[in-house]
Structures are given as structure tokens and as C-alpha cells.
């Protein structure tokens, strides 16, 4: 299982949305920050290829870093 941290996820979101890391606060709506569904799917696919069995539908339920981390951390044991 890969090592995945909250800050690494925050940085990946910022990179793929082409925004400053500081803009990716825990409760900001990631779609409002410019993360469209194709980019979000790309992130989910990257995490799946890295061994994190996450479903895009789980992430799409609530597009915030707080929610995404709660989903991802269940799979990587880093709550």
C-alpha cells in the first residue's frame, strides 16, 4: 500500500488544478477551485494505479479535501 498523506493529496490536487496549495483548504469545494470532473477522475485513477482502491463515485459525493481524505485514509490507514 502506498504512503499517502493529507499534504501529499493537497499538493496533488493543487498541481492538477493549477492553483496554489494554500487555496486547497480542507473544506473548500474543489470544483469551485477549478478541479473539473475529468481531472478528479485522473487523480482517482492515479491513486488506483498506485494501489489505493478508491472509487471515483466515493470522491464525487463531496468534493472537499476533508471528505476525500476521509475516503482515502480508510484505504491507506492514515486517518
C-alpha positions in Angstrom: 0.0 0.0 0.0 1.5 3.4 -0.9 2.3 6.1 1.6 -0.3 8.8 1.1 -0.6 11.8 3.4 -3.1 14.6 3.6 -0.5 17.1 2.5 0.5 15.0 -0.5 -3.1 14.8 -1.6 -3.5 18.5 -1.1 -0.4 19.1 -3.3 -1.6 16.7 -6.0 -5.0 18.5 -6.1 -3.3 21.9 -6.4 -0.9 20.7 -9.1 -3.6 19.1 -11.3 -6.0 22.1 -10.8 -3.0 24.5 -11.4 -3.7 26.5 -8.2 -1.7 27.5 -5.2 -1.5 24.7 -2.5 -2.8 27.3 0.1 -6.1 27.5 -1.9 -6.8 23.9 -1.2 -8.2 24.2 2.3 -9.9 21.3 4.0 -13.5 22.4 3.3 -13.1 24.3 0.0 -15.3 23.0 -2.8 -12.6 21.5 -5.1 -14.9 22.0 -8.2 -15.2 25.7 -7.3 -11.4 25.9 -7.2 -11.2 24.6 -10.8 -10.9 20.9 -10.4 -13.3 19.6 -13.1 -14.6 16.0 -13.2 -12.0 14.9 -15.7 -9.1 16.0 -13.6 -10.8 14.5 -10.5 -11.1 11.2 -12.3 -7.5 11.4 -13.3 -6.5 11.8 -9.7 -8.7 8.8 -8.7 -7.2 6.7 -11.5 -3.6 7.7 -10.4 -4.4 6.6 -6.8 -6.0 3.3 -8.0 -2.9 2.5 -10.1 -0.8 3.3 -7.0 -2.7 0.6 -5.1 -5.4 2.7 -3.3 -8.7 1.0 -4.1 -10.8 4.2 -4.2 -14.0 4.6 -6.2 -14.4 7.9 -8.1 -18.1 7.9 -7.0 -17.0 8.0 -3.4 -14.9 11.1 -4.0 -17.7 12.7 -6.1 -20.1 12.5 -3.2 -18.5 15.6 -1.6 -15.7 17.4 -3.5 -13.8 18.7 -0.5 -10.3 17.7 0.7 -11.7 16.7 4.1 -14.1 14.2 2.5 -11.6 12.9 0.0 -9.0 12.4 2.8 -11.6 10.5 4.9 -12.2 8.2 2.0 -8.5 7.8 1.0 -7.3 7.3 4.6 -9.6 4.3 5.1 -7.7 2.6 2.3 -4.2 3.6 3.4 -4.6 3.5 7.1 -3.6 7.2 7.6 -6.6 8.8 9.3 
